[in-house]
Amino acid sequence: MAFAQSKPLKIGMTFQELNNPYFVSMQEALNSAAKSLGADVVITDARHDVAKQIADVEDMIQQGINILLVNPTDSSGIEAAVQAAHDAGIIVVAVDANASGPVDSFVGSKNRDAGYMSCKYLAQALGGSGEVAILDGIPVIPILQRVEGCKAAWGEVPGIKIVEVQNGKQERDTALSVTENMIQAHPNLKGIFSVNDGGSMGVLSAIEASGKDIKLTSVDGAPEAVEAIGKGGAFIETTAQFPRDQVRIGLALALAKHWGAKVVPQALPIDVVVVDAKNASGFSW
């Protein structure tokens, strides 16, 4: 049931990308929440182009949005647009990745924990020893934090040796090609950590094609990855995030501010959960 308003609330959200089930699920949750409020929604896709994202935000300001939810493709690069929205009296909440500038609140996953949990899981699965590699991604804060957490976990296990870190750009095709080269360059490779599930599916294809016993863990909890884990095989774990919850909570904080709340949390971290063969069948975003 929509709430009666003299003028519909207008919510804008700019995504770093929408070619990813993770962010598509966020968009779906936002649209559903906005419908229940009787609010209008403006959605834009930066396609990992910070100049486009800045222009998109400037356009939304001109459209008279009341709330801006920003999922930055470049946390520092978006600062001028965040400042412009703030100066226009718009409430700004960063979602999934924080943004520089006068952001009212930030809601995001515990990304360092996610990387740590996935890589700890992999180290234990390998019995505490073996050569491992990291499939990195676009250098935004959540990805950097996942790699930081992963390295911290492996740093606690003397028998684990990181032999390579490569950028798979969080894309299936690129990850496939990069992983093929990793496997060829390191014949004793025993484990790979992928920073996201989009890339992990390319990693999985490369591992399966190689015929080698290489174990894979990742971060996200995407449906395709969870299904693969449920079937058994090389893909043994993903540390799941909750994109729908992030955007719902981000919107809730923005609404609280819009409705007159004097104090809202400056940052609200969202827990992550290990998904493996034990709970994959019952898990979904």
C-alpha positions in Angstrom: 0.0 0.0 0.0 1.5 3.3 -1.1 1.7 6.2 1.4 -0.2 9.4 0.4 2.1 12.3 -0.4 1.4 15.7 -1.9 4.3 15.2 -4.2 5.9 11.8 -4.9 9.2 11.2 -3.4 11.9 10.9 -6.1 14.8 8.4 -5.5 17.8 8.3 -7.8 20.3 5.4 -7.8 23.5 5.3 -9.9 25.1 1.9 -10.3 28.7 1.1 -11.2 27.3 -1.5 -13.5 24.1 -3.4 -14.2 25.6 -6.2 -16.2 25.9 -8.3 -13.0 23.2 -10.3 -11.2 24.4 -8.8 -7.9 23.5 -5.3 -8.9 20.4 -6.4 -10.8 19.0 -7.9 -7.6 19.7 -4.5 -5.9 17.8 -2.7 -8.5 14.8 -5.1 -8.2 14.7 -4.6 -4.4 14.9 -0.8 -4.8 12.1 -0.8 -7.3 9.9 -3.0 -5.1 10.6 -0.7 -2.0 9.9 2.4 -4.0 6.6 1.0 -5.3 5.5 0.4 -1.7 6.3 4.0 -0.9 4.6 5.4 -4.0 7.9 6.9 -4.9 9.4 7.6 -8.4 12.8 6.0 -9.2 15.5 7.1 -11.6 18.2 4.4 -12.3 21.4 4.9 -14.2 24.3 2.5 -15.2 27.8 4.0 -15.2 29.3 1.0 -17.0 32.4 1.6 -14.9 32.9 5.0 -16.4 33.3 7.6 -13.7 32.7 10.5 -16.1 29.4 9.0 -17.1 28.5 8.4 -13.5 29.2 12.1 -12.6 27.1 13.2 -15.6 24.3 10.8 -14.6 24.2 12.3 -11.1 24.2 15.8 -12.4 21.2 14.9 -14.6 19.3 13.4 -11.6 19.9 16.6 -9.6 18.3 18.5 -12.4 15.3 16.1 -12.3 14.7 17.0 -8.7 15.5 13.8 -6.8 15.2 13.9 -3.0 17.4 10.9 -2.3 20.6 9.8 -4.1 21.8 6.2 -3.6 25.3 6.0 -5.1 27.1 2.8 -5.9 30.4 4.4 -7.0 32.6 3.0 -9.8 35.4 5.2 -8.5 35.1 6.2 -4.8 37.3 9.2 -5.1 36.3 10.2 -8.6 32.6 10.6 -7.7 33.3 13.2 -5.0 32.4 16.3 -7.0 29.0 14.7 -7.9 28.4 13.8 -4.2 29.2 17.4 -3.2 26.9 18.8 -5.9 24.0 16.6 -4.7 24.7 17.6 -1.0 24.7 21.3 -2.0 21.4 20.8 -3.7 19.9 19.5 -0.4 19.7 15.9 -1.5 20.3 13.1 1.0 23.2 10.9 -0.2 23.7 7.3 0.9 26.5 5.2 -0.6 25.7 1.5 -1.1 28.1 -1.5 -1.4 31.1 0.8 -1.9 31.7 4.1 -0.1 32.1 7.4 -1.8 34.3 10.4 -1.0 32.5 13.7 -0.1 29.6 14.6 2.2 27.8 11.2 2.2 25.1 11.0 4.9 25.5 7.2 5.4 27.2 4.2 3.9 25.8 0.7 3.9 28.1 -2.1 2.6 29.2 -5.6 3.2 32.0 -6.6 5.5 34.2 -7.2 2.4 37.5 -7.7 4.3 35.7 -10.4 6.4 34.4 -12.0 3.2 37.9 -12.3 1.7 39.3 -13.6 4.9 36.5 -16.2 5.4 36.8 -17.5 1.8 40.6 -17.8 1.9 40.6 -19.4 5.4 38.1 -21.9 4.1 40.3 -22.7 1.1 43.4 -23.0 3.3 41.6 -25.5 5.5 40.4 -27.4 2.5 44.0 -27.7 1.2 45.1 -29.1 4.6 47.1 -25.9 5.3 49.6 -26.2 2.5 49.9 -25.7 -1.3 50.4 -23.1 -4.0 47.5 -20.7 -4.4 46.6 -17.7 -6.6 44.2 -14.7 -6.5 42.0 -13.6 -9.3 41.7 -9.9 -8.6 39.3 -7.3 -10.1 38.6 -3.6 -10.6 40.4 -1.6 -7.9 37.3 -0.3 -6.0 37.3 -0.4 -2.2 35.2 -3.6 -1.8 37.5 -5.6 -4.1 40.6 -4.2 -2.4 39.2 -5.2 1.0 38.5 -8.7 -0.2 42.0 -9.2 -1.4 43.4 -7.7 1.8 41.3 -10.1 3.9 42.3 -13.1 1.7 46.0 -12.3 2.1 45.6 -11.9 5.9 44.0 -15.4 6.1 46.7 -17.0 4.1 49.4 -15.1 6.0 48.3 -17.1 9.1 49.1 -20.4 7.4 52.8 -20.9 6.8 52.2 -23.8 4.3 50.2 -21.7 1.9 52.2 -19.9 -0.8 50.7 -17.2 -3.0 52.3 -17.7 -6.4 50.3 -15.3 -8.5 47.8 -12.4 -8.4 46.1 -11.5 -11.7 43.2 -9.2 -12.7 40.3 -11.1 -14.1 38.3 -7.8 -14.3 35.4 -9.6 -12.6 34.3 -10.9 -16.0 33.8 -14.6 -17.0 35.7 -14.5 -20.3 38.6 -12.5 -19.0 38.8 -14.7 -15.9 38.7 -17.9 -18.0 41.7 -16.7 -20.1 43.7 -15.4 -17.1 43.1 -18.6 -15.2 44.2 -20.8 -18.1 47.5 -18.9 -18.1 47.8 -19.3 -14.3 47.3 -23.0 -14.5 49.8 -23.4 -17.3 52.4 -21.2 -15.5 52.0 -23.0 -12.1 51.7 -26.8 -12.6 51.5 -27.3 -8.8 48.7 -24.8 -8.3 46.2 -26.2 -5.7 43.8 -23.3 -5.0 42.3 -20.1 -6.4 40.4 -17.3 -4.7 38.2 -15.2 -7.0 37.1 -11.7 -5.8 33.6 -12.2 -7.2 31.3 -14.9 -8.6 31.1 -13.4 -12.1 34.8 -14.1 -12.5 34.6 -17.3 -10.6 32.5 -19.0 -13.2 35.3 -18.4 -15.8 37.8 -19.7 -13.3 35.7 -22.8 -12.8 35.5 -23.4 -16.6 39.3 -23.2 -16.8 39.8 -25.6 -13.9 37.4 -28.1 -15.3 39.0 -28.0 -18.7 42.5 -28.5 -17.2 41.4 -31.7 -15.5 43.5 -30.7 -12.5 42.5 -31.0 -8.8 42.4 -27.2 -8.0 39.9 -25.9 -5.5 38.1 -22.6 -5.9 36.5 -20.1 -3.4 34.9 -16.8 -4.1 32.8 -13.9 -2.8 29.2 -12.9 -3.6 26.7 -15.7 -3.3 25.4 -15.4 -6.9 22.8 -18.0 -7.9 24.9 -19.5 -10.6 27.8 -20.0 -8.2 25.7 -21.4 -5.4 24.2 -23.9 -7.8 27.7 -25.0 -8.9 28.8 -25.4 -5.3 25.7 -27.5 -4.6 26.8 -29.9 -7.4 30.2 -30.6 -5.8 33.5 -30.4 -7.7 36.2 -27.7 -7.8 34.0 -24.8 -6.6 33.8 -25.4 -2.9 32.7 -22.1 -1.3 31.4 -18.6 -1.8 31.1 -16.0 1.0 27.7 -14.5 0.3 26.7 -10.9 0.6 23.2 -9.6 0.7 22.7 -7.0 -2.1 18.9 -6.7 -1.6 19.3 -6.0 2.1 22.1 -3.4 1.5 19.9 -1.3 -0.8 16.8 -1.7 1.5 18.8 -0.6 4.5 20.4 2.2 2.6 17.0 3.5 1.5 15.7 3.2 5.0 18.5 5.4 6.4 17.9 7.9 3.7 14.2 8.0 4.4 14.9 8.4 8.1 16.9 11.5 7.3 14.3 12.7 4.8 11.6 12.3 7.5 13.5 14.4 10.0 15.8 12.0 11.9 18.6 14.1 13.5 21.0 11.1 13.9 21.5 8.2 11.5 24.4 5.8 11.4 27.3 7.1 9.5 28.2 3.6 8.4 26.3 0.3 8.7 28.3 -2.9 7.9 26.3 -5.9 6.8 27.4 -9.4 7.8 28.5 -12.0 5.2 27.9 -15.8 5.3 29.9 -18.8 4.2 28.0 -20.9 1.6 29.3 -24.4 0.8 27.9 -27.8 0.0 26.2 -28.0 3.4 23.9 -25.0 2.9 24.0 -24.2 -0.8 20.7 -25.9 -1.6 18.8 -23.6 0.8 20.6 -20.3 0.0 19.5 -17.4 -2.1 19.8 -13.7 -2.2 
